[in-house]
Amino acid sequence: MRSLKLLALASAALTASAAHAATPTTWAYSAKTGVGASYEAYVNGAYKAGGKTGAVSKVWFSIADGVLTETMYGLIHEAQIKQMRIAVQTATGLAVEGADTTSKTEYLHVDAAGRPLSPAYKITTTDRQGRFVIEKRIFTDPDRDSLFVRVTVKALKGPVTPTLVLEPHMANTGGGDTGAASSTALTAFEGKAHLSLKGAKPFAKAGASVLKDGDALADLKATTTSAKGAIVLTGQLSAVAKEATFDFALGFGPDAKVADAAASATLKTGYAEVLARFNGEGARVGWEDYLASLTELPRLREASEDGGKLVQASALMLKVQEDRTHAGALIASLSNPWGDTVDATKSSTGYKAVWPRDFYQCAMALAALGDRDTPLAAFHYLPTVQVGPKTPGNTGDGGWFLQKSHVDGTPEWVGVQLDQTAMPIMLGWKLWKLGWLSEPELKAYYGKMLKPAADFLVKGGKVDLGWNHSTITPPFTQQERWEEQGGYSPSTTAAVIAGLVVAGDIAETAGDKAGAELYRKTADDYSSKVEARMVTTKGAFGDGHYYLRLNGDQDPDNKSPVEERNGQAAVPEDKMLDAGFLELVRYGVRRADDPAIVATLPKLDDEAMEDLYRVRYSFTFLGVEGRFPGWRRYGVDGYGEDTKSGANYGEGDQMRPGQRGRVWPIFTGERGHYELALAGLSGKPDPAAVKKIRDTYVKAMELFANEGLLIPEQVWDGVGAESPHAYTRGEGTDSATPLAWSHAEYVKLLRSVSDGQVWDNYAPVKARFSR
C-alpha cells in the first residue's frame, strides 16, 4: 500500500509509448468490481483433499471494466492470464469489451434481502452504440482447478460475430508463453503452468499470434495456430442473429493433459451443478455454509446502514483472499495496483503477498465475524514469515517479521517495521482471551515465536538479510506503517507498547516472570516518552501543538526535514500530518480525551488547509443526504495519480512531483473507532452517539464501496488533473481494489459499534495507561 510496495512495481512500469516500443505486456486495470475463488474447508487446520468440500481448488479470478482479468492458479500470486475479453464484429465495425462498452457487476447468488451468498458474478457489458449486450456468469469449479464462464450474446441491430480474445500471462509473466489454437481448445504454457480454454461447442475459427505493439486486437484474424512469447489466443464463436449462449471452462494444471482434463470435466458437470456446488446449495458444502458459520454476522448486519450487503461481501472478500496451499496466509489484495501501466515481463506479486500488518487486520476482522478457524490458521501460519536461523539468507538477529513475503514464506521485501513484529503477539493474546487458542498451545508458541518477537521489541538487534544491514533500536522503527521512512511513529509505537504489555501477560502465563517484568517495564518506558518524542509544541499549523506523523530524532520541535519520497520534496516534519496517533487510543495506550490527542484533531481536520498538506476531505454522493468524511494517509503524500497529467503512480518508471496520494477509506473506519472510544469514556456509549457514528462513518465506508461491493485502497479526492478514467469524487481509483484492510476495518467498525466498545482495544493496555 504503500509507496515502497509500489516502488518495486513502478521501477518496471512503462508509458504506453515505451510499452509499444519495447515491453508490450502489462497487467490489467486494478479497480476490480469482483474477485472470487471457491470455498474450501480446512482438514485439521490445513488445506488438503478429503474434507467436507472434497478436492481443493486453487484458482482465483478478478473482474474489471466488465472483463475477466488476472486469474491465478497454484499459489495465490501466480497469475496465468492478464484478461479475456470478447470482441464483436458488427455490421458497422468491430467493438471490444472494455473500450467500447459500459458494464454492470452483480452477484449471481443473493439472499432475499439482496445480500451476496457467494462470490459468483453476473457481468453485463453493453455496447455504447446499442448493437449488442453480453452477459457473462463467472465462478470457479470447487472440485477442480478450473473456471466456468457462461456467455450470452444478444444482437440488437442485426447479426454479430463474437470472438474470445485471451491474453495469457503464464507463470505470472507476460512473455515466454507457448500457445496453440484449434477448434477444440486454446492452450498455453510456460514451465509447469498450463491452461486449456474449451467450449461446450467447437470454435468456428481459432488463432494464435504474437502480441503486436501492445495491441491484442491487432491480429484478430490470425490464421496461425501457434505462437511463442507474449501471445494472444482467439476463438471465434458462431454468428448470433438474436441471442445465443456459450459455455466455457478454463482449466489449469502442471501439464497439458491435466489442464485439458480439468476443463473437460467442468464442462461435463455443467453450469447448474458446478454453480450449486460453488454456492453450497442444499446438501452441498460451499459459500453458503461458510457464511452460516459466522456466528457474529447477523448482529453485524444489524449494525450496518445498508441492510448487511457490504458486511456479507466483506466476509467473502476476506476469505477469498487466502492462499489455498498455505492455510491462514492472508494477502493484501488480489490486484496489481495501477496494473495497466505496470510491466508484466518480470514476475511480481503486486499486493498478492503477506504483510503481517494487513494480515493482522484481516485475522482480527474474521475473528470479529465469528470465524474461529481462519484466525487460528493465520496465527499458526505466522512462523512461516518470522525471521530466524531458517530464513534464507539471514545471518542477523531474528524475532522480527518479514516486511513482505510470498505466501510460502519466500522473503520479498526485508525492511523492519516494528508494528509488524508487535501485531502477531497482539493476535495471539486476542485468540487466547477469546478461548480459541488453548493455554498449552499459547505456551508452545510463546517459546518458539512470541518471546523472540517481544525480545526484539525490547532490544532490537543487528539485521543482516538481503539489502538490510542495519541496527534496530526500538521504538525507533526502520519503517513506519506506510513503509517509507524511519523514525518515532505514533502508530508504530502504539502497536509496540500494546504488543509488549500483552506479551507480559503471555510470559507470566508461560512461567517467564523475568520476561513479563521486562516487557511491561519497557512498555512503561516507551509510553512515558511518547509525547516528548512525537508531539510538537512549535508546529506550523494552528496553535503549534499536535502529533507529528514521524520524528527522525528525539526533538519534535526542531523542524528537521522528512526524507523525500514518491517524487515529493522534503518538508519539515511539522508540516506532515496524519491520523496515526489515533492508534494510541484504539489499542488503549492513551485516553480518547488525552490533551495531545484532542489538540491534534483540529489540525488533522482542517479542510481550509492547502491541498499539499491537507488530510481531510468531505464527500457528497448522488441521492444521499449529508457530507461524509475521508482522510489521506498524510499530507505531502505522493502515492497516487499525478495532479498535472493524470498519469498513474510511477508511470514510465518515474517519480513525479505532481503525484498525489488520495483519500483512503481505512481512515474513515479508524476515525469511527476513535469517536466510539470517545463516546465510551464514561461507560456504555449513548445510543445517540452510536447512531451518529453509524450514520457518519459506517455509512461513508459503504458509500466508498463500488457496485461489486468492493472497498478500494484509495478514492478520488478531485484534486488536480483528471485521471484518464475520469473518476468522480469518492470513487475508487486504479490503486488497489479490493483492499483486504479496507474490508477488515469496515467489519471491525461494525463489531465495535455492535459491542459498544473498540474491538482492537486491549484491556491490560488500557488498564495500565489510559484509566
ABEGO torsion letter per residue (X at the ends): XEAAAAAAAAAABBBAAAAAAABABBBBBABBABBBBBBBBBBGGBBBBGBAAEBBBBBBBBBBGGBBBBBBBEBAABBABABBBBBBBBAAEBBBBGAABBBBBBBABBBAAGBBABBBBBBBBBBAAGABBBBBBBBBBAABBBBBBBBBBBBABEBBBBBBBBBBBBGGBABGBBBBBBAABBBBBBEABBBBBBBABBBABBBBBBBBGGBAAAAAABABABBBEBBBBBBBBBBBAABBBBBBBBBBBABAAAAAAAAAAAAAAEAAAAAAAAAGBEABBBAAAAAAABAAAAAAAAABAAGGAAAAAAAAAAAAABBAABBGBBBABBBBBGAAABBAABBBAEABBBBAAAAAAAAAAAAAAGBAAAAAAAAAAAAAABBBAABBGBABBBGBBBABBBAAGBBABABBBAAAAAAAAAAAAAAAAAGABBAAAAAAAAAAAAAAAAAAAAAEEBBBBEABBBBBBOABBABBAAGABBEBBAAAAAAAAAAAAAAAAAAAAAGBAAAAAAAAAAAAAAAAAAAAAABBAABABEAGBBBBABBABABAAAGBBBBBBGGBBBBBAAABBBAAAAAAAAAGABBAABAAAAAAAAAAABAABBAAABABBBBBBBGBBEBBBBBBABBGBABBBBAAAGBBBGBGGBBBAABBBBBBAAAAAAAAAAAAAAAAAAEBBBAAAAAAAAAAAAAAAAAABBAAGBBBABBBAGBEBBBAAGBBBGBBBABBOBBAAAAAAAAAAAAAAAAGBBAABBAAAAAAAAX
